[in-house]
């Protein structure tokens, strides 16, 4: 799941699976779809 978060006066989108931050929601959503299928230990 992608979580919207405010940091440094900017909006970020965080992957709940691995904690990666994205500045584009579309990037976060795309990552999250792949992240769901992979082991948590594998971080791109
Ligand atoms: Zn992820």
mmCIF file of the protein (N, C-alpha, C, O) and its ligand, coordinates in Angstrom:
data_MODEL
# 
_entry.id   MODEL 
# 
loop_
_entity.id 
_entity.type 
_entity.pdbx_number_of_molecules 
1 polymer     1 
2 non-polymer 1 
# 
_entity_poly.entity_id                      1 
_entity_poly.type                           'polypeptide(L)' 
_entity_poly.nstd_linkage                   no 
_entity_poly.nstd_monomer                   no 
_entity_poly.pdbx_seq_one_letter_code       
;(UNK)(UNK)(UNK)(UNK)(UNK)(UNK)(UNK)(UNK)(UNK)(UNK)(UNK)(UNK)(UNK)(UNK)(UNK)(UNK)
(UNK)(UNK)(UNK)(UNK)(UNK)(UNK)(UNK)(UNK)(UNK)(UNK)(UNK)(UNK)(UNK)(UNK)(UNK)(UNK)
(UNK)(UNK)(UNK)(UNK)(UNK)(UNK)(UNK)(UNK)(UNK)(UNK)(UNK)(UNK)
;
_entity_poly.pdbx_seq_one_letter_code_can   XXXXXXXXXXXXXXXXXXXXXXXXXXXXXXXXXXXXXXXXXXXX 
_entity_poly.pdbx_strand_id                 A 
# 
loop_
_entity_poly_seq.entity_id 
_entity_poly_seq.num 
_entity_poly_seq.mon_id 
_entity_poly_seq.hetero 
1 1  UNK n 
1 2  UNK n 
1 3  UNK n 
1 4  UNK n 
1 5  UNK n 
1 6  UNK n 
1 7  UNK n 
1 8  UNK n 
1 9  UNK n 
1 10 UNK n 
1 11 UNK n 
1 12 UNK n 
1 13 UNK n 
1 14 UNK n 
1 15 UNK n 
1 16 UNK n 
1 17 UNK n 
1 18 UNK n 
1 19 UNK n 
1 20 UNK n 
1 21 UNK n 
1 22 UNK n 
1 23 UNK n 
1 24 UNK n 
1 25 UNK n 
1 26 UNK n 
1 27 UNK n 
1 28 UNK n 
1 29 UNK n 
1 30 UNK n 
1 31 UNK n 
1 32 UNK n 
1 33 UNK n 
1 34 UNK n 
1 35 UNK n 
1 36 UNK n 
1 37 UNK n 
1 38 UNK n 
1 39 UNK n 
1 40 UNK n 
1 41 UNK n 
1 42 UNK n 
1 43 UNK n 
1 44 UNK n 
# 
loop_
_struct_asym.id 
_struct_asym.entity_id 
A 1 
B 2 
# 
loop_
_chem_comp.id 
_chem_comp.type 
_chem_comp.mon_nstd_flag 
UNK 'L-peptide linking' . 
ZN  non-polymer         . 
# 
_pdbx_entity_nonpoly.entity_id   2 
_pdbx_entity_nonpoly.name        ? 
_pdbx_entity_nonpoly.comp_id     ZN 
# 
_pdbx_nonpoly_scheme.asym_id         B 
_pdbx_nonpoly_scheme.entity_id       2 
_pdbx_nonpoly_scheme.mon_id          ZN 
_pdbx_nonpoly_scheme.ndb_seq_num     1 
_pdbx_nonpoly_scheme.pdb_seq_num     101 
_pdbx_nonpoly_scheme.auth_seq_num    101 
_pdbx_nonpoly_scheme.pdb_mon_id      ZN 
_pdbx_nonpoly_scheme.auth_mon_id     ZN 
_pdbx_nonpoly_scheme.pdb_strand_id   A 
_pdbx_nonpoly_scheme.pdb_ins_code    . 
# 
loop_
_atom_site.group_PDB 
_atom_site.id 
_atom_site.type_symbol 
_atom_site.label_atom_id 
_atom_site.label_alt_id 
_atom_site.label_comp_id 
_atom_site.label_asym_id 
_atom_site.label_entity_id 
_atom_site.label_seq_id 
_atom_site.pdbx_PDB_ins_code 
_atom_site.Cartn_x 
_atom_site.Cartn_y 
_atom_site.Cartn_z 
_atom_site.occupancy 
_atom_site.B_iso_or_equiv 
_atom_site.pdbx_formal_charge 
_atom_site.auth_seq_id 
_atom_site.auth_comp_id 
_atom_site.auth_asym_id 
_atom_site.auth_atom_id 
_atom_site.pdbx_PDB_model_num 
ATOM   1   N  N  . UNK A 1 1  ? 0.835  -1.190  0.000   1.00 0.00 ? 1   UNK A N  1 
ATOM   2   C  CA . UNK A 1 1  ? 0.000  0.000   0.000   1.00 0.00 ? 1   UNK A CA 1 
ATOM   3   C  C  . UNK A 1 1  ? 0.879  1.253   0.000   1.00 0.00 ? 1   UNK A C  1 
ATOM   4   O  O  . UNK A 1 1  ? 1.913  1.302   0.666   1.00 0.00 ? 1   UNK A O  1 
ATOM   5   N  N  . UNK A 1 2  ? 0.446  2.264   -0.761  1.00 0.00 ? 2   UNK A N  1 
ATOM   6   C  CA . UNK A 1 2  ? 1.191  3.518   -0.839  1.00 0.00 ? 2   UNK A CA 1 
ATOM   7   C  C  . UNK A 1 2  ? 0.607  4.513   0.158   1.00 0.00 ? 2   UNK A C  1 
ATOM   8   O  O  . UNK A 1 2  ? -0.605 4.729   0.195   1.00 0.00 ? 2   UNK A O  1 
ATOM   9   N  N  . UNK A 1 3  ? 1.478  5.119   0.967   1.00 0.00 ? 3   UNK A N  1 
ATOM   10  C  CA . UNK A 1 3  ? 1.050  6.074   1.990   1.00 0.00 ? 3   UNK A CA 1 
ATOM   11  C  C  . UNK A 1 3  ? 1.575  7.453   1.636   1.00 0.00 ? 3   UNK A C  1 
ATOM   12  O  O  . UNK A 1 3  ? 2.764  7.631   1.372   1.00 0.00 ? 3   UNK A O  1 
ATOM   13  N  N  . UNK A 1 4  ? 0.666  8.436   1.635   1.00 0.00 ? 4   UNK A N  1 
ATOM   14  C  CA . UNK A 1 4  ? 1.079  9.815   1.379   1.00 0.00 ? 4   UNK A CA 1 
ATOM   15  C  C  . UNK A 1 4  ? 1.634  10.423  2.652   1.00 0.00 ? 4   UNK A C  1 
ATOM   16  O  O  . UNK A 1 4  ? 1.028  10.295  3.716   1.00 0.00 ? 4   UNK A O  1 
ATOM   17  N  N  . UNK A 1 5  ? 2.773  11.081  2.558   1.00 0.00 ? 5   UNK A N  1 
ATOM   18  C  CA . UNK A 1 5  ? 3.403  11.647  3.742   1.00 0.00 ? 5   UNK A CA 1 
ATOM   19  C  C  . UNK A 1 5  ? 4.011  13.006  3.428   1.00 0.00 ? 5   UNK A C  1 
ATOM   20  O  O  . UNK A 1 5  ? 4.486  13.246  2.318   1.00 0.00 ? 5   UNK A O  1 
ATOM   21  N  N  . UNK A 1 6  ? 3.990  13.892  4.421   1.00 0.00 ? 6   UNK A N  1 
ATOM   22  C  CA . UNK A 1 6  ? 4.569  15.232  4.250   1.00 0.00 ? 6   UNK A CA 1 
ATOM   23  C  C  . UNK A 1 6  ? 5.961  15.248  4.871   1.00 0.00 ? 6   UNK A C  1 
ATOM   24  O  O  . UNK A 1 6  ? 6.147  14.837  6.016   1.00 0.00 ? 6   UNK A O  1 
ATOM   25  N  N  . UNK A 1 7  ? 6.936  15.728  4.101   1.00 0.00 ? 7   UNK A N  1 
ATOM   26  C  CA . UNK A 1 7  ? 8.291  15.795  4.622   1.00 0.00 ? 7   UNK A CA 1 
ATOM   27  C  C  . UNK A 1 7  ? 9.017  16.947  3.940   1.00 0.00 ? 7   UNK A C  1 
ATOM   28  O  O  . UNK A 1 7  ? 8.989  17.057  2.714   1.00 0.00 ? 7   UNK A O  1 
ATOM   29  N  N  . UNK A 1 8  ? 9.660  17.799  4.713   1.00 0.00 ? 8   UNK A N  1 
ATOM   30  C  CA . UNK A 1 8  ? 10.389 18.938  4.148   1.00 0.00 ? 8   UNK A CA 1 
ATOM   31  C  C  . UNK A 1 8  ? 9.500  19.780  3.243   1.00 0.00 ? 8   UNK A C  1 
ATOM   32  O  O  . UNK A 1 8  ? 9.919  20.198  2.163   1.00 0.00 ? 8   UNK A O  1 
ATOM   33  N  N  . UNK A 1 9  ? 8.264  20.029  3.692   1.00 0.00 ? 9   UNK A N  1 
ATOM   34  C  CA . UNK A 1 9  ? 7.306  20.835  2.935   1.00 0.00 ? 9   UNK A CA 1 
ATOM   35  C  C  . UNK A 1 9  ? 7.003  20.269  1.557   1.00 0.00 ? 9   UNK A C  1 
ATOM   36  O  O  . UNK A 1 9  ? 6.593  20.993  0.650   1.00 0.00 ? 9   UNK A O  1 
ATOM   37  N  N  . UNK A 1 10 ? 7.208  18.984  1.415   1.00 0.00 ? 10  UNK A N  1 
ATOM   38  C  CA . UNK A 1 10 ? 6.895  18.339  0.148   1.00 0.00 ? 10  UNK A CA 1 
ATOM   39  C  C  . UNK A 1 10 ? 6.066  17.085  0.427   1.00 0.00 ? 10  UNK A C  1 
ATOM   40  O  O  . UNK A 1 10 ? 6.126  16.507  1.513   1.00 0.00 ? 10  UNK A O  1 
ATOM   41  N  N  . UNK A 1 11 ? 5.301  16.688  -0.570  1.00 0.00 ? 11  UNK A N  1 
ATOM   42  C  CA . UNK A 1 11 ? 4.506  15.478  -0.425  1.00 0.00 ? 11  UNK A CA 1 
ATOM   43  C  C  . UNK A 1 11 ? 5.246  14.307  -1.030  1.00 0.00 ? 11  UNK A C  1 
ATOM   44  O  O  . UNK A 1 11 ? 5.710  14.373  -2.169  1.00 0.00 ? 11  UNK A O  1 
ATOM   45  N  N  . UNK A 1 12 ? 5.356  13.235  -0.267  1.00 0.00 ? 12  UNK A N  1 
ATOM   46  C  CA . UNK A 1 12 ? 6.022  12.020  -0.734  1.00 0.00 ? 12  UNK A CA 1 
ATOM   47  C  C  . UNK A 1 12 ? 5.033  10.863  -0.663  1.00 0.00 ? 12  UNK A C  1 
ATOM   48  O  O  . UNK A 1 12 ? 4.027  10.908  0.045   1.00 0.00 ? 12  UNK A O  1 
ATOM   49  N  N  . UNK A 1 13 ? 5.357  9.846   -1.412  1.00 0.00 ? 13  UNK A N  1 
ATOM   50  C  CA . UNK A 1 13 ? 4.539  8.642   -1.393  1.00 0.00 ? 13  UNK A CA 1 
ATOM   51  C  C  . UNK A 1 13 ? 5.427  7.478   -0.985  1.00 0.00 ? 13  UNK A C  1 
ATOM   52  O  O  . UNK A 1 13 ? 6.432  7.180   -1.631  1.00 0.00 ? 13  UNK A O  1 
ATOM   53  N  N  . UNK A 1 14 ? 5.033  6.831   0.101   1.00 0.00 ? 14  UNK A N  1 
ATOM   54  C  CA . UNK A 1 14 ? 5.869  5.796   0.695   1.00 0.00 ? 14  UNK A CA 1 
ATOM   55  C  C  . UNK A 1 14 ? 5.287  4.419   0.460   1.00 0.00 ? 14  UNK A C  1 
ATOM   56  O  O  . UNK A 1 14 ? 4.091  4.188   0.643   1.00 0.00 ? 14  UNK A O  1 
ATOM   57  N  N  . UNK A 1 15 ? 6.151  3.514   0.054   1.00 0.00 ? 15  UNK A N  1 
ATOM   58  C  CA . UNK A 1 15 ? 5.767  2.104   -0.058  1.00 0.00 ? 15  UNK A CA 1 
ATOM   59  C  C  . UNK A 1 15 ? 5.761  1.504   1.341   1.00 0.00 ? 15  UNK A C  1 
ATOM   60  O  O  . UNK A 1 15 ? 6.786  1.496   2.023   1.00 0.00 ? 15  UNK A O  1 
ATOM   61  N  N  . UNK A 1 16 ? 4.610  1.003   1.766   1.00 0.00 ? 16  UNK A N  1 
ATOM   62  C  CA . UNK A 1 16 ? 4.523  0.449   3.120   1.00 0.00 ? 16  UNK A CA 1 
ATOM   63  C  C  . UNK A 1 16 ? 5.313  -0.838  3.252   1.00 0.00 ? 16  UNK A C  1 
ATOM   64  O  O  . UNK A 1 16 ? 5.700  -1.218  4.357   1.00 0.00 ? 16  UNK A O  1 
ATOM   65  N  N  . UNK A 1 17 ? 5.552  -1.499  2.158   1.00 0.00 ? 17  UNK A N  1 
ATOM   66  C  CA . UNK A 1 17 ? 6.246  -2.783  2.226   1.00 0.00 ? 17  UNK A CA 1 
ATOM   67  C  C  . UNK A 1 17 ? 7.703  -2.613  2.609   1.00 0.00 ? 17  UNK A C  1 
ATOM   68  O  O  . UNK A 1 17 ? 8.220  -3.354  3.445   1.00 0.00 ? 17  UNK A O  1 
ATOM   69  N  N  . UNK A 1 18 ? 8.372  -1.635  1.998   1.00 0.00 ? 18  UNK A N  1 
ATOM   70  C  CA . UNK A 1 18 ? 9.817  -1.519  2.212   1.00 0.00 ? 18  UNK A CA 1 
ATOM   71  C  C  . UNK A 1 18 ? 10.235 -0.123  2.664   1.00 0.00 ? 18  UNK A C  1 
ATOM   72  O  O  . UNK A 1 18 ? 11.396 0.082   3.017   1.00 0.00 ? 18  UNK A O  1 
ATOM   73  N  N  . UNK A 1 19 ? 9.313  0.840   2.660   1.00 0.00 ? 19  UNK A N  1 
ATOM   74  C  CA . UNK A 1 19 ? 9.630  2.162   3.176   1.00 0.00 ? 19  UNK A CA 1 
ATOM   75  C  C  . UNK A 1 19 ? 10.260 3.105   2.172   1.00 0.00 ? 19  UNK A C  1 
ATOM   76  O  O  . UNK A 1 19 ? 10.639 4.220   2.529   1.00 0.00 ? 19  UNK A O  1 
ATOM   77  N  N  . UNK A 1 20 ? 10.380 2.682   0.927   1.00 0.00 ? 20  UNK A N  1 
ATOM   78  C  CA . UNK A 1 20 ? 10.935 3.567   -0.091  1.00 0.00 ? 20  UNK A CA 1 
ATOM   79  C  C  . UNK A 1 20 ? 10.020 4.766   -0.315  1.00 0.00 ? 20  UNK A C  1 
ATOM   80  O  O  . UNK A 1 20 ? 8.797  4.641   -0.264  1.00 0.00 ? 20  UNK A O  1 
ATOM   81  N  N  . UNK A 1 21 ? 10.621 5.929   -0.561  1.00 0.00 ? 21  UNK A N  1 
ATOM   82  C  CA . UNK A 1 21 ? 9.860  7.152   -0.804  1.00 0.00 ? 21  UNK A CA 1 
ATOM   83  C  C  . UNK A 1 21 ? 9.936  7.548   -2.273  1.00 0.00 ? 21  UNK A C  1 
ATOM   84  O  O  . UNK A 1 21 ? 10.984 7.438   -2.909  1.00 0.00 ? 21  UNK A O  1 
ATOM   85  N  N  . UNK A 1 22 ? 8.814  8.006   -2.792  1.00 0.00 ? 22  UNK A N  1 
ATOM   86  C  CA . UNK A 1 22 ? 8.737  8.473   -4.177  1.00 0.00 ? 22  UNK A CA 1 
ATOM   87  C  C  . UNK A 1 22 ? 8.090  9.849   -4.208  1.00 0.00 ? 22  UNK A C  1 
ATOM   88  O  O  . UNK A 1 22 ? 7.232  10.157  -3.380  1.00 0.00 ? 22  UNK A O  1 
ATOM   89  N  N  . UNK A 1 23 ? 8.502  10.670  -5.159  1.00 0.00 ? 23  UNK A N  1 
ATOM   90  C  CA . UNK A 1 23 ? 7.883  11.995  -5.267  1.00 0.00 ? 23  UNK A CA 1 
ATOM   91  C  C  . UNK A 1 23 ? 6.710  11.981  -6.234  1.00 0.00 ? 23  UNK A C  1 
ATOM   92  O  O  . UNK A 1 23 ? 5.960  12.954  -6.320  1.00 0.00 ? 23  UNK A O  1 
ATOM   93  N  N  . UNK A 1 24 ? 6.549  10.895  -6.955  1.00 0.00 ? 24  UNK A N  1 
ATOM   94  C  CA . UNK A 1 24 ? 5.410  10.760  -7.861  1.00 0.00 ? 24  UNK A CA 1 
ATOM   95  C  C  . UNK A 1 24 ? 4.552  9.587   -7.401  1.00 0.00 ? 24  UNK A C  1 
ATOM   96  O  O  . UNK A 1 24 ? 5.054  8.485   -7.179  1.00 0.00 ? 24  UNK A O  1 
ATOM   97  N  N  . UNK A 1 25 ? 3.258  9.836   -7.262  1.00 0.00 ? 25  UNK A N  1 
ATOM   98  C  CA . UNK A 1 25 ? 2.380  8.763   -6.805  1.00 0.00 ? 25  UNK A CA 1 
ATOM   99  C  C  . UNK A 1 25 ? 2.358  7.606   -7.788  1.00 0.00 ? 25  UNK A C  1 
ATOM   100 O  O  . UNK A 1 25 ? 2.260  6.443   -7.397  1.00 0.00 ? 25  UNK A O  1 
ATOM   101 N  N  . UNK A 1 26 ? 2.450  7.942   -9.081  1.00 0.00 ? 26  UNK A N  1 
ATOM   102 C  CA . UNK A 1 26 ? 2.435  6.885   -10.088 1.00 0.00 ? 26  UNK A CA 1 
ATOM   103 C  C  . UNK A 1 26 ? 3.661  5.985   -9.961  1.00 0.00 ? 26  UNK A C  1 
ATOM   104 O  O  . UNK A 1 26 ? 3.576  4.773   -10.159 1.00 0.00 ? 26  UNK A O  1 
ATOM   105 N  N  . UNK A 1 27 ? 4.811  6.595   -9.625  1.00 0.00 ? 27  UNK A N  1 
ATOM   106 C  CA . UNK A 1 27 ? 6.027  5.812   -9.415  1.00 0.00 ? 27  UNK A CA 1 
ATOM   107 C  C  . UNK A 1 27 ? 5.874  4.885   -8.214  1.00 0.00 ? 27  UNK A C  1 
ATOM   108 O  O  . UNK A 1 27 ? 6.277  3.722   -8.251  1.00 0.00 ? 27  UNK A O  1 
ATOM   109 N  N  . UNK A 1 28 ? 5.286  5.420   -7.154  1.00 0.00 ? 28  UNK A N  1 
ATOM   110 C  CA . UNK A 1 28 ? 5.091  4.626   -5.948  1.00 0.00 ? 28  UNK A CA 1 
ATOM   111 C  C  . UNK A 1 28 ? 4.139  3.461   -6.211  1.00 0.00 ? 28  UNK A C  1 
ATOM   112 O  O  . UNK A 1 28 ? 4.374  2.341   -5.756  1.00 0.00 ? 28  UNK A O  1 
ATOM   113 N  N  . UNK A 1 29 ? 3.069  3.734   -6.947  1.00 0.00 ? 29  UNK A N  1 
ATOM   114 C  CA . UNK A 1 29 ? 2.101  2.683   -7.234  1.00 0.00 ? 29  UNK A CA 1 
ATOM   115 C  C  . UNK A 1 29 ? 2.727  1.582   -8.089  1.00 0.00 ? 29  UNK A C  1 
ATOM   116 O  O  . UNK A 1 29 ? 2.497  0.392   -7.873  1.00 0.00 ? 29  UNK A O  1 
ATOM   117 N  N  . UNK A 1 30 ? 3.522  2.015   -9.060  1.00 0.00 ? 30  UNK A N  1 
ATOM   118 C  CA . UNK A 1 30 ? 4.163  1.043   -9.941  1.00 0.00 ? 30  UNK A CA 1 
ATOM   119 C  C  . UNK A 1 30 ? 5.145  0.181   -9.148  1.00 0.00 ? 30  UNK A C  1 
ATOM   120 O  O  . UNK A 1 30 ? 5.187  -1.039  -9.308  1.00 0.00 ? 30  UNK A O  1 
ATOM   121 N  N  . UNK A 1 31 ? 5.924  0.824   -8.303  1.00 0.00 ? 31  UNK A N  1 
ATOM   122 C  CA . UNK A 1 31 ? 6.864  0.090   -7.467  1.00 0.00 ? 31  UNK A CA 1 
ATOM   123 C  C  . UNK A 1 31 ? 6.137  -0.877  -6.552  1.00 0.00 ? 31  UNK A C  1 
ATOM   124 O  O  . UNK A 1 31 ? 6.550  -2.026  -6.391  1.00 0.00 ? 31  UNK A O  1 
ATOM   125 N  N  . UNK A 1 32 ? 5.050  -0.404  -5.954  1.00 0.00 ? 32  UNK A N  1 
ATOM   126 C  CA . UNK A 1 32 ? 4.351  -1.198  -4.967  1.00 0.00 ? 32  UNK A CA 1 
ATOM   127 C  C  . UNK A 1 32 ? 3.790  -2.480  -5.578  1.00 0.00 ? 32  UNK A C  1 
ATOM   128 O  O  . UNK A 1 32 ? 3.753  -3.523  -4.925  1.00 0.00 ? 32  UNK A O  1 
ATOM   129 N  N  . UNK A 1 33 ? 3.360  -2.394  -6.820  1.00 0.00 ? 33  UNK A N  1 
ATOM   130 C  CA . UNK A 1 33 ? 2.839  -3.591  -7.472  1.00 0.00 ? 33  UNK A CA 1 
ATOM   131 C  C  . UNK A 1 33 ? 3.928  -4.650  -7.614  1.00 0.00 ? 33  UNK A C  1 
ATOM   132 O  O  . UNK A 1 33 ? 3.675  -5.842  -7.441  1.00 0.00 ? 33  UNK A O  1 
ATOM   133 N  N  . UNK A 1 34 ? 5.141  -4.203  -7.930  1.00 0.00 ? 34  UNK A N  1 
ATOM   134 C  CA . UNK A 1 34 ? 6.251  -5.156  -8.035  1.00 0.00 ? 34  UNK A CA 1 
ATOM   135 C  C  . UNK A 1 34 ? 6.718  -5.584  -6.657  1.00 0.00 ? 34  UNK A C  1 
ATOM   136 O  O  . UNK A 1 34 ? 7.080  -6.742  -6.449  1.00 0.00 ? 34  UNK A O  1 
ATOM   137 N  N  . UNK A 1 35 ? 6.710  -4.640  -5.707  1.00 0.00 ? 35  UNK A N  1 
ATOM   138 C  CA . UNK A 1 35 ? 7.209  -4.901  -4.361  1.00 0.00 ? 35  UNK A CA 1 
ATOM   139 C  C  . UNK A 1 35 ? 6.387  -6.000  -3.686  1.00 0.00 ? 35  UNK A C  1 
ATOM   140 O  O  . UNK A 1 35 ? 6.929  -6.816  -2.940  1.00 0.00 ? 35  UNK A O  1 
ATOM   141 N  N  . UNK A 1 36 ? 5.089  -6.020  -3.946  1.00 0.00 ? 36  UNK A N  1 
ATOM   142 C  CA . UNK A 1 36 ? 4.219  -7.029  -3.342  1.00 0.00 ? 36  UNK A CA 1 
ATOM   143 C  C  . UNK A 1 36 ? 4.651  -8.442  -3.677  1.00 0.00 ? 36  UNK A C  1 
ATOM   144 O  O  . UNK A 1 36 ? 4.441  -9.373  -2.899  1.00 0.00 ? 36  UNK A O  1 
ATOM   145 N  N  . UNK A 1 37 ? 5.256  -8.589  -4.845  1.00 0.00 ? 37  UNK A N  1 
ATOM   146 C  CA . UNK A 1 37 ? 5.580  -9.926  -5.334  1.00 0.00 ? 37  UNK A CA 1 
ATOM   147 C  C  . UNK A 1 37 ? 6.990  -10.366 -4.981  1.00 0.00 ? 37  UNK A C  1 
ATOM   148 O  O  . UNK A 1 37 ? 7.392  -11.488 -5.291  1.00 0.00 ? 37  UNK A O  1 
ATOM   149 N  N  . UNK A 1 38 ? 7.738  -9.488  -4.335  1.00 0.00 ? 38  UNK A N  1 
ATOM   150 C  CA . UNK A 1 38 ? 9.122  -9.817  -4.045  1.00 0.00 ? 38  UNK A CA 1 
ATOM   151 C  C  . UNK A 1 38 ? 9.360  -9.936  -2.548  1.00 0.00 ? 38  UNK A C  1 
ATOM   152 O  O  . UNK A 1 38 ? 8.557  -9.485  -1.732  1.00 0.00 ? 38  UNK A O  1 
ATOM   153 N  N  . UNK A 1 39 ? 10.469 -10.547 -2.213  1.00 0.00 ? 39  UNK A N  1 
ATOM   154 C  CA . UNK A 1 39 ? 10.835 -10.668 -0.806  1.00 0.00 ? 39  UNK A CA 1 
ATOM   155 C  C  . UNK A 1 39 ? 11.177 -9.282  -0.235  1.00 0.00 ? 39  UNK A C  1 
ATOM   156 O  O  . UNK A 1 39 ? 11.786 -8.465  -0.926  1.00 0.00 ? 39  UNK A O  1 
ATOM   157 N  N  . UNK A 1 40 ? 10.795 -9.017  1.000   1.00 0.00 ? 40  UNK A N  1 
ATOM   158 C  CA . UNK A 1 40 ? 11.085 -7.724  1.628   1.00 0.00 ? 40  UNK A CA 1 
ATOM   159 C  C  . UNK A 1 40 ? 12.575 -7.400  1.686   1.00 0.00 ? 40  UNK A C  1 
ATOM   160 O  O  . UNK A 1 40 ? 12.956 -6.230  1.724   1.00 0.00 ? 40  UNK A O  1 
ATOM   161 N  N  . UNK A 1 41 ? 13.411 -8.422  1.692   1.00 0.00 ? 41  UNK A N  1 
ATOM   162 C  CA . UNK A 1 41 ? 14.849 -8.193  1.806   1.00 0.00 ? 41  UNK A CA 1 
ATOM   163 C  C  . UNK A 1 41 ? 15.418 -7.629  0.508   1.00 0.00 ? 41  UNK A C  1 
ATOM   164 O  O  . UNK A 1 41 ? 16.514 -7.069  0.495   1.00 0.00 ? 41  UNK A O  1 
ATOM   165 N  N  . UNK A 1 42 ? 14.667 -7.779  -0.586  1.00 0.00 ? 42  UNK A N  1 
ATOM   166 C  CA . UNK A 1 42 ? 15.153 -7.273  -1.858  1.00 0.00 ? 42  UNK A CA 1 
ATOM   167 C  C  . UNK A 1 42 ? 14.629 -5.863  -2.090  1.00 0.00 ? 42  UNK A C  1 
ATOM   168 O  O  . UNK A 1 42 ? 13.432 -5.658  -2.293  1.00 0.00 ? 42  UNK A O  1 
ATOM   169 N  N  . UNK A 1 43 ? 15.535 -4.897  -2.057  1.00 0.00 ? 43  UNK A N  1 
ATOM   170 C  CA . UNK A 1 43 ? 15.158 -3.490  -2.250  1.00 0.00 ? 43  UNK A CA 1 
ATOM   171 C  C  . UNK A 1 43 ? 15.888 -2.933  -3.451  1.00 0.00 ? 43  UNK A C  1 
ATOM   172 O  O  . UNK A 1 43 ? 17.115 -2.997  -3.533  1.00 0.00 ? 43  UNK A O  1 
ATOM   173 N  N  . UNK A 1 44 ? 15.127 -2.386  -4.380  1.00 0.00 ? 44  UNK A N  1 
ATOM   174 C  CA . UNK A 1 44 ? 15.740 -1.834  -5.586  1.00 0.00 ? 44  UNK A CA 1 
ATOM   175 C  C  . UNK A 1 44 ? 16.406 -0.518  -5.300  1.00 0.00 ? 44  UNK A C  1 
ATOM   176 O  O  . UNK A 1 44 ? 16.977 0.095   -6.202  1.00 0.00 ? 44  UNK A O  1 
HETATM 177 ZN ZN . ZN  B 2 .  ? 8.446  -1.373  -1.738  1.00 0.00 ? 101 ZN  A ZN 1 
# 
